[in-house]
Amino acid sequence: MKRIERGVLWRFTAETPLEQNQLTRFSELIHDRMTETVLSDIKEADALFSQGAKRAFTHH
């Protein structure tokens, strides 16, 4: 089985740093919470695309 993942990088700038409540509101406007994640640092994307050790499929 192959995983298919896709990432989109959007960069925004502001004249002055945004406060946390402004960042929260802005992130709500730019993404779909059901299928997307907003990251504040590109380095966080590594965790999204990393693959763990393969395990056998089991069910109960």
PDB file with SEQRES, HELIX, SHEET and CRYST1 records, atoms N, CA, C and O in Angstrom:
SEQRES   1 A   60  MET LYS ARG ILE GLU ARG GLY VAL LEU TRP ARG PHE THR          
SEQRES   2 A   60  ALA GLU THR PRO LEU GLU GLN ASN GLN LEU THR ARG PHE          
SEQRES   3 A   60  SER GLU LEU ILE HIS ASP ARG MET THR GLU THR VAL LEU          
SEQRES   4 A   60  SER ASP ILE LYS GLU ALA ASP ALA LEU PHE SER GLN GLY          
SEQRES   5 A   60  ALA LYS ARG ALA PHE THR HIS HIS                              
HELIX    1 AA1 GLN A   20  ILE A   30  1                                  11    
HELIX    2 AA2 ILE A   42  GLU A   44  5                                   3    
HELIX    3 AA3 ALA A   45  PHE A   49  1                                   5    
CRYST1    1.000    1.000    1.000  90.00  90.00  90.00 P 1           1          
ATOM      1  N   MET A   1       0.845  -1.167   0.000  1.00  0.00           N  
ATOM      2  CA  MET A   1       0.000   0.000   0.000  1.00  0.00           C  
ATOM      3  C   MET A   1       0.895   1.237   0.000  1.00  0.00           C  
ATOM      4  O   MET A   1       1.898   1.287   0.712  1.00  0.00           O  
ATOM      5  N   LYS A   2       0.532   2.217  -0.791  1.00  0.00           N  
ATOM      6  CA  LYS A   2       1.290   3.451  -0.855  1.00  0.00           C  
ATOM      7  C   LYS A   2       0.466   4.580  -0.261  1.00  0.00           C  
ATOM      8  O   LYS A   2      -0.752   4.647  -0.427  1.00  0.00           O  
ATOM      9  N   ARG A   3       1.163   5.460   0.433  1.00  0.00           N  
ATOM     10  CA  ARG A   3       0.527   6.677   0.945  1.00  0.00           C  
ATOM     11  C   ARG A   3       0.706   7.781  -0.079  1.00  0.00           C  
ATOM     12  O   ARG A   3       1.774   7.924  -0.676  1.00  0.00           O  
ATOM     13  N   ILE A   4      -0.323   8.543  -0.274  1.00  0.00           N  
ATOM     14  CA  ILE A   4      -0.230   9.713  -1.146  1.00  0.00           C  
ATOM     15  C   ILE A   4      -0.540  10.924  -0.284  1.00  0.00           C  
ATOM     16  O   ILE A   4      -1.642  11.064   0.245  1.00  0.00           O  
ATOM     17  N   GLU A   5       0.434  11.781  -0.153  1.00  0.00           N  
ATOM     18  CA  GLU A   5       0.274  12.986   0.650  1.00  0.00           C  
ATOM     19  C   GLU A   5       0.615  14.192  -0.208  1.00  0.00           C  
ATOM     20  O   GLU A   5       1.375  14.097  -1.172  1.00  0.00           O  
ATOM     21  N   ARG A   6       0.047  15.313   0.157  1.00  0.00           N  
ATOM     22  CA  ARG A   6       0.305  16.544  -0.572  1.00  0.00           C  
ATOM     23  C   ARG A   6       0.380  17.676   0.424  1.00  0.00           C  
ATOM     24  O   ARG A   6      -0.388  17.714   1.385  1.00  0.00           O  
ATOM     25  N   GLY A   7       1.276  18.575   0.208  1.00  0.00           N  
ATOM     26  CA  GLY A   7       1.394  19.742   1.067  1.00  0.00           C  
ATOM     27  C   GLY A   7       1.314  21.005   0.225  1.00  0.00           C  
ATOM     28  O   GLY A   7       1.738  21.018  -0.931  1.00  0.00           O  
ATOM     29  N   VAL A   8       0.774  22.058   0.803  1.00  0.00           N  
ATOM     30  CA  VAL A   8       0.696  23.354   0.146  1.00  0.00           C  
ATOM     31  C   VAL A   8       1.318  24.371   1.090  1.00  0.00           C  
ATOM     32  O   VAL A   8       0.973  24.421   2.271  1.00  0.00           O  
ATOM     33  N   LEU A   9       2.223  25.171   0.577  1.00  0.00           N  
ATOM     34  CA  LEU A   9       2.873  26.196   1.392  1.00  0.00           C  
ATOM     35  C   LEU A   9       2.337  27.559   0.989  1.00  0.00           C  
ATOM     36  O   LEU A   9       2.439  27.971  -0.167  1.00  0.00           O  
ATOM     37  N   TRP A  10       1.774  28.236   1.948  1.00  0.00           N  
ATOM     38  CA  TRP A  10       1.325  29.611   1.763  1.00  0.00           C  
ATOM     39  C   TRP A  10       2.153  30.454   2.729  1.00  0.00           C  
ATOM     40  O   TRP A  10       2.298  30.094   3.898  1.00  0.00           O  
ATOM     41  N   ARG A  11       2.686  31.549   2.260  1.00  0.00           N  
ATOM     42  CA  ARG A  11       3.438  32.467   3.122  1.00  0.00           C  
ATOM     43  C   ARG A  11       2.719  33.803   3.133  1.00  0.00           C  
ATOM     44  O   ARG A  11       2.383  34.361   2.089  1.00  0.00           O  
ATOM     45  N   PHE A  12       2.493  34.303   4.339  1.00  0.00           N  
ATOM     46  CA  PHE A  12       1.837  35.586   4.517  1.00  0.00           C  
ATOM     47  C   PHE A  12       2.749  36.479   5.341  1.00  0.00           C  
ATOM     48  O   PHE A  12       3.466  36.006   6.223  1.00  0.00           O  
ATOM     49  N   THR A  13       2.718  37.746   5.055  1.00  0.00           N  
ATOM     50  CA  THR A  13       3.493  38.702   5.845  1.00  0.00           C  
ATOM     51  C   THR A  13       2.552  39.781   6.367  1.00  0.00           C  
ATOM     52  O   THR A  13       1.506  40.056   5.779  1.00  0.00           O  
ATOM     53  N   ALA A  14       2.943  40.377   7.470  1.00  0.00           N  
ATOM     54  CA  ALA A  14       2.158  41.461   8.064  1.00  0.00           C  
ATOM     55  C   ALA A  14       3.120  42.596   8.402  1.00  0.00           C  
ATOM     56  O   ALA A  14       4.303  42.366   8.650  1.00  0.00           O  
ATOM     57  N   GLU A  15       2.604  43.808   8.408  1.00  0.00           N  
ATOM     58  CA  GLU A  15       3.448  44.959   8.737  1.00  0.00           C  
ATOM     59  C   GLU A  15       3.919  44.913  10.181  1.00  0.00           C  
ATOM     60  O   GLU A  15       5.019  45.368  10.497  1.00  0.00           O  
ATOM     61  N   THR A  16       3.089  44.365  11.052  1.00  0.00           N  
ATOM     62  CA  THR A  16       3.458  44.202  12.460  1.00  0.00           C  
ATOM     63  C   THR A  16       3.120  42.772  12.875  1.00  0.00           C  
ATOM     64  O   THR A  16       2.207  42.174  12.306  1.00  0.00           O  
ATOM     65  N   PRO A  17       3.829  42.211  13.850  1.00  0.00           N  
ATOM     66  CA  PRO A  17       3.525  40.837  14.293  1.00  0.00           C  
ATOM     67  C   PRO A  17       2.074  40.724  14.774  1.00  0.00           C  
ATOM     68  O   PRO A  17       1.549  41.616  15.442  1.00  0.00           O  
ATOM     69  N   LEU A  18       1.444  39.604  14.415  1.00  0.00           N  
ATOM     70  CA  LEU A  18       0.066  39.376  14.835  1.00  0.00           C  
ATOM     71  C   LEU A  18       0.040  38.805  16.249  1.00  0.00           C  
ATOM     72  O   LEU A  18       0.942  38.073  16.656  1.00  0.00           O  
ATOM     73  N   GLU A  19      -1.001  39.152  16.983  1.00  0.00           N  
ATOM     74  CA  GLU A  19      -1.208  38.581  18.305  1.00  0.00           C  
ATOM     75  C   GLU A  19      -1.820  37.190  18.139  1.00  0.00           C  
ATOM     76  O   GLU A  19      -2.339  36.863  17.072  1.00  0.00           O  
ATOM     77  N   GLN A  20      -1.760  36.383  19.179  1.00  0.00           N  
ATOM     78  CA  GLN A  20      -2.229  35.001  19.090  1.00  0.00           C  
ATOM     79  C   GLN A  20      -3.688  34.915  18.648  1.00  0.00           C  
ATOM     80  O   GLN A  20      -4.024  34.067  17.822  1.00  0.00           O  
ATOM     81  N   ASN A  21      -4.553  35.763  19.174  1.00  0.00           N  
ATOM     82  CA  ASN A  21      -5.966  35.706  18.773  1.00  0.00           C  
ATOM     83  C   ASN A  21      -6.138  36.063  17.297  1.00  0.00           C  
ATOM     84  O   ASN A  21      -7.041  35.544  16.641  1.00  0.00           O  
ATOM     85  N   GLN A  22      -5.296  36.931  16.773  1.00  0.00           N  
ATOM     86  CA  GLN A  22      -5.349  37.271  15.355  1.00  0.00           C  
ATOM     87  C   GLN A  22      -4.858  36.096  14.504  1.00  0.00           C  
ATOM     88  O   GLN A  22      -5.438  35.796  13.461  1.00  0.00           O  
ATOM     89  N   LEU A  23      -3.798  35.439  14.949  1.00  0.00           N  
ATOM     90  CA  LEU A  23      -3.302  34.263  14.241  1.00  0.00           C  
ATOM     91  C   LEU A  23      -4.338  33.155  14.210  1.00  0.00           C  
ATOM     92  O   LEU A  23      -4.524  32.495  13.188  1.00  0.00           O  
ATOM     93  N   THR A  24      -5.011  32.954  15.332  1.00  0.00           N  
ATOM     94  CA  THR A  24      -6.047  31.929  15.414  1.00  0.00           C  
ATOM     95  C   THR A  24      -7.178  32.236  14.440  1.00  0.00           C  
ATOM     96  O   THR A  24      -7.608  31.358  13.692  1.00  0.00           O  
ATOM     97  N   ARG A  25      -7.652  33.449  14.444  1.00  0.00           N  
ATOM     98  CA  ARG A  25      -8.752  33.841  13.549  1.00  0.00           C  
ATOM     99  C   ARG A  25      -8.332  33.724  12.085  1.00  0.00           C  
ATOM    100  O   ARG A  25      -9.096  33.243  11.249  1.00  0.00           O  
ATOM    101  N   PHE A  26      -7.124  34.162  11.788  1.00  0.00           N  
ATOM    102  CA  PHE A  26      -6.630  34.089  10.418  1.00  0.00           C  
ATOM    103  C   PHE A  26      -6.554  32.640   9.942  1.00  0.00           C  
ATOM    104  O   PHE A  26      -6.973  32.330   8.827  1.00  0.00           O  
ATOM    105  N   SER A  27      -6.022  31.751  10.782  1.00  0.00           N  
ATOM    106  CA  SER A  27      -5.896  30.346  10.382  1.00  0.00           C  
ATOM    107  C   SER A  27      -7.264  29.717  10.140  1.00  0.00           C  
ATOM    108  O   SER A  27      -7.396  28.834   9.291  1.00  0.00           O  
ATOM    109  N   GLU A  28      -8.280  30.159  10.874  1.00  0.00           N  
ATOM    110  CA  GLU A  28      -9.638  29.639  10.650  1.00  0.00           C  
ATOM    111  C   GLU A  28     -10.164  30.019   9.272  1.00  0.00           C  
ATOM    112  O   GLU A  28     -10.991  29.308   8.701  1.00  0.00           O  
ATOM    113  N   LEU A  29      -9.686  31.135   8.741  1.00  0.00           N  
ATOM    114  CA  LEU A  29     -10.166  31.617   7.447  1.00  0.00           C  
ATOM    115  C   LEU A  29      -9.458  30.985   6.259  1.00  0.00           C  
ATOM    116  O   LEU A  29      -9.994  31.002   5.151  1.00  0.00           O  
ATOM    117  N   ILE A  30      -8.277  30.432   6.459  1.00  0.00           N  
ATOM    118  CA  ILE A  30      -7.482  29.983   5.316  1.00  0.00           C  
ATOM    119  C   ILE A  30      -7.436  28.470   5.130  1.00  0.00           C  
ATOM    120  O   ILE A  30      -6.800  27.993   4.191  1.00  0.00           O  
ATOM    121  N   HIS A  31      -8.090  27.705   5.998  1.00  0.00           N  
ATOM    122  CA  HIS A  31      -8.002  26.254   5.820  1.00  0.00           C  
ATOM    123  C   HIS A  31      -9.286  25.550   6.230  1.00  0.00           C  
ATOM    124  O   HIS A  31     -10.138  26.104   6.924  1.00  0.00           O  
ATOM    125  N   ASP A  32      -9.392  24.308   5.775  1.00  0.00           N  
ATOM    126  CA  ASP A  32     -10.512  23.439   6.107  1.00  0.00           C  
ATOM    127  C   ASP A  32     -10.067  22.537   7.259  1.00  0.00           C  
ATOM    128  O   ASP A  32      -9.198  21.685   7.075  1.00  0.00           O  
ATOM    129  N   ARG A  33     -10.644  22.711   8.424  1.00  0.00           N  
ATOM    130  CA  ARG A  33     -10.228  21.962   9.616  1.00  0.00           C  
ATOM    131  C   ARG A  33     -10.381  20.460   9.472  1.00  0.00           C  
ATOM    132  O   ARG A  33      -9.701  19.700  10.163  1.00  0.00           O  
ATOM    133  N   MET A  34     -11.261  20.020   8.589  1.00  0.00           N  
ATOM    134  CA  MET A  34     -11.494  18.579   8.413  1.00  0.00           C  
ATOM    135  C   MET A  34     -10.358  17.896   7.648  1.00  0.00           C  
ATOM    136  O   MET A  34     -10.093  16.712   7.854  1.00  0.00           O  
ATOM    137  N   THR A  35      -9.695  18.636   6.774  1.00  0.00           N  
ATOM    138  CA  THR A  35      -8.704  17.995   5.907  1.00  0.00           C  
ATOM    139  C   THR A  35      -7.334  18.658   5.902  1.00  0.00           C  
ATOM    140  O   THR A  35      -6.398  18.134   5.300  1.00  0.00           O  
ATOM    141  N   GLU A  36      -7.205  19.793   6.560  1.00  0.00           N  
ATOM    142  CA  GLU A  36      -5.944  20.531   6.501  1.00  0.00           C  
ATOM    143  C   GLU A  36      -5.469  20.936   7.891  1.00  0.00           C  
ATOM    144  O   GLU A  36      -6.240  20.978   8.849  1.00  0.00           O  
ATOM    145  N   THR A  37      -4.181  21.229   7.968  1.00  0.00           N  
ATOM    146  CA  THR A  37      -3.569  21.676   9.210  1.00  0.00           C  
ATOM    147  C   THR A  37      -2.750  22.924   8.924  1.00  0.00           C  
ATOM    148  O   THR A  37      -2.049  22.988   7.915  1.00  0.00           O  
ATOM    149  N   VAL A  38      -2.833  23.906   9.796  1.00  0.00           N  
ATOM    150  CA  VAL A  38      -2.024  25.115   9.666  1.00  0.00           C  
ATOM    151  C   VAL A  38      -0.816  24.975  10.590  1.00  0.00           C  
ATOM    152  O   VAL A  38      -0.960  24.696  11.780  1.00  0.00           O  
ATOM    153  N   LEU A  39       0.362  25.172  10.031  1.00  0.00           N  
ATOM    154  CA  LEU A  39       1.597  25.094  10.800  1.00  0.00           C  
ATOM    155  C   LEU A  39       2.228  26.485  10.848  1.00  0.00           C  
ATOM    156  O   LEU A  39       2.158  27.239   9.877  1.00  0.00           O  
ATOM    157  N   SER A  40       2.829  26.809  11.954  1.00  0.00           N  
ATOM    158  CA  SER A  40       3.458  28.123  12.070  1.00  0.00           C  
ATOM    159  C   SER A  40       4.916  28.110  11.645  1.00  0.00           C  
ATOM    160  O   SER A  40       5.524  29.171  11.497  1.00  0.00           O  
ATOM    161  N   ASP A  41       5.490  26.925  11.446  1.00  0.00           N  
ATOM    162  CA  ASP A  41       6.887  26.805  11.057  1.00  0.00           C  
ATOM    163  C   ASP A  41       7.027  25.653  10.075  1.00  0.00           C  
ATOM    164  O   ASP A  41       6.495  24.569  10.319  1.00  0.00           O  
ATOM    165  N   ILE A  42       7.726  25.864   8.982  1.00  0.00           N  
ATOM    166  CA  ILE A  42       7.886  24.837   7.950  1.00  0.00           C  
ATOM    167  C   ILE A  42       8.533  23.578   8.510  1.00  0.00           C  
ATOM    168  O   ILE A  42       8.297  22.490   7.984  1.00  0.00           O  
ATOM    169  N   LYS A  43       9.329  23.688   9.544  1.00  0.00           N  
ATOM    170  CA  LYS A  43       9.994  22.530  10.138  1.00  0.00           C  
ATOM    171  C   LYS A  43       8.980  21.540  10.726  1.00  0.00           C  
ATOM    172  O   LYS A  43       9.278  20.354  10.860  1.00  0.00           O  
ATOM    173  N   GLU A  44       7.797  22.022  11.073  1.00  0.00           N  
ATOM    174  CA  GLU A  44       6.759  21.148  11.606  1.00  0.00           C  
ATOM    175  C   GLU A  44       6.219  20.185  10.550  1.00  0.00           C  
ATOM    176  O   GLU A  44       5.626  19.163  10.896  1.00  0.00           O  
ATOM    177  N   ALA A  45       6.415  20.495   9.280  1.00  0.00           N  
ATOM    178  CA  ALA A  45       5.885  19.656   8.200  1.00  0.00           C  
ATOM    179  C   ALA A  45       6.571  18.295   8.146  1.00  0.00           C  
ATOM    180  O   ALA A  45       5.986  17.329   7.658  1.00  0.00           O  
ATOM    181  N   ASP A  46       7.793  18.209   8.634  1.00  0.00           N  
ATOM    182  CA  ASP A  46       8.495  16.921   8.626  1.00  0.00           C  
ATOM    183  C   ASP A  46       7.666  15.836   9.301  1.00  0.00           C  
ATOM    184  O   ASP A  46       7.617  14.706   8.815  1.00  0.00           O  
ATOM    185  N   ALA A  47       7.023  16.160  10.398  1.00  0.00           N  
ATOM    186  CA  ALA A  47       6.230  15.169  11.126  1.00  0.00           C  
ATOM    187  C   ALA A  47       5.020  14.707  10.317  1.00  0.00           C  
ATOM    188  O   ALA A  47       4.588  13.564  10.464  1.00  0.00           O  
ATOM    189  N   LEU A  48       4.472  15.562   9.477  1.00  0.00           N  
ATOM    190  CA  LEU A  48       3.311  15.180   8.667  1.00  0.00           C  
ATOM    191  C   LEU A  48       3.652  14.132   7.626  1.00  0.00           C  
ATOM    192  O   LEU A  48       2.820  13.290   7.289  1.00  0.00           O  
ATOM    193  N   PHE A  49       4.872  14.181   7.117  1.00  0.00           N  
ATOM    194  CA  PHE A  49       5.249  13.312   6.011  1.00  0.00           C  
ATOM    195  C   PHE A  49       6.176  12.176   6.431  1.00  0.00           C  
ATOM    196  O   PHE A  49       6.630  11.419   5.573  1.00  0.00           O  
ATOM    197  N   SER A  50       6.466  12.035   7.701  1.00  0.00           N  
ATOM    198  CA  SER A  50       7.325  10.947   8.139  1.00  0.00           C  
ATOM    199  C   SER A  50       6.529   9.647   8.188  1.00  0.00           C  
ATOM    200  O   SER A  50       5.326   9.648   8.449  1.00  0.00           O  
ATOM    201  N   GLN A  51       7.213   8.554   7.937  1.00  0.00           N  
ATOM    202  CA  GLN A  51       6.563   7.251   7.974  1.00  0.00           C  
ATOM    203  C   GLN A  51       7.180   6.437   9.095  1.00  0.00           C  
ATOM    204  O   GLN A  51       8.401   6.342   9.214  1.00  0.00           O  
ATOM    205  N   GLY A  52       6.338   5.863   9.897  1.00  0.00           N  
ATOM    206  CA  GLY A  52       6.805   5.021  10.985  1.00  0.00           C  
ATOM    207  C   GLY A  52       7.178   3.639  10.475  1.00  0.00           C  
ATOM    208  O   GLY A  52       7.072   3.350   9.283  1.00  0.00           O  
ATOM    209  N   ALA A  53       7.606   2.814  11.372  1.00  0.00           N  
ATOM    210  CA  ALA A  53       7.960   1.444  11.016  1.00  0.00           C  
ATOM    211  C   ALA A  53       6.717   0.702  10.530  1.00  0.00           C  
ATOM    212  O   ALA A  53       5.621   0.897  11.056  1.00  0.00           O  
ATOM    213  N   LYS A  54       6.898  -0.139   9.535  1.00  0.00           N  
ATOM    214  CA  LYS A  54       5.779  -0.925   9.011  1.00  0.00           C  
ATOM    215  C   LYS A  54       5.366  -1.963  10.034  1.00  0.00           C  
ATOM    216  O   LYS A  54       6.207  -2.589  10.679  1.00  0.00           O  
ATOM    217  N   ARG A  55       4.049  -2.141  10.176  1.00  0.00           N  
ATOM    218  CA  ARG A  55       3.503  -3.142  11.095  1.00  0.00           C  
ATOM    219  C   ARG A  55       2.510  -4.006  10.350  1.00  0.00           C  
ATOM    220  O   ARG A  55       1.899  -3.570   9.375  1.00  0.00           O  
ATOM    221  N   ALA A  56       2.356  -5.211  10.807  1.00  0.00           N  
ATOM    222  CA  ALA A  56       1.384  -6.118  10.197  1.00  0.00           C  
ATOM    223  C   ALA A  56      -0.028  -5.623  10.497  1.00  0.00           C  
ATOM    224  O   ALA A  56      -0.297  -5.099  11.578  1.00  0.00           O  
ATOM    225  N   PHE A  57      -0.913  -5.792   9.540  1.00  0.00           N  
ATOM    226  CA  PHE A  57      -2.302  -5.397   9.719  1.00  0.00           C  
ATOM    227  C   PHE A  57      -2.990  -6.414  10.625  1.00  0.00           C  
ATOM    228  O   PHE A  57      -2.901  -7.619  10.389  1.00  0.00           O  
ATOM    229  N   THR A  58      -3.671  -5.935  11.651  1.00  0.00           N  
ATOM    230  CA  THR A  58      -4.420  -6.816  12.536  1.00  0.00           C  
ATOM    231  C   THR A  58      -5.809  -6.237  12.761  1.00  0.00           C  
ATOM    232  O   THR A  58      -6.027  -5.037  12.589  1.00  0.00           O  
ATOM    233  N   HIS A  59      -6.730  -7.085  13.141  1.00  0.00           N  
ATOM    234  CA  HIS A  59      -8.071  -6.615  13.497  1.00  0.00           C  
ATOM    235  C   HIS A  59      -8.575  -7.448  14.670  1.00  0.00           C  
ATOM    236  O   HIS A  59      -8.077  -8.545  14.923  1.00  0.00           O  
ATOM    237  N   HIS A  60      -9.545  -6.931  15.367  1.00  0.00           N  
ATOM    238  CA  HIS A  60     -10.064  -7.608  16.561  1.00  0.00           C  
ATOM    239  C   HIS A  60     -11.504  -7.998  16.357  1.00  0.00           C  
ATOM    240  O   HIS A  60     -12.119  -8.579  17.251  1.00  0.00           O  
TER     241      HIS A  60                                                      
END                                                                             
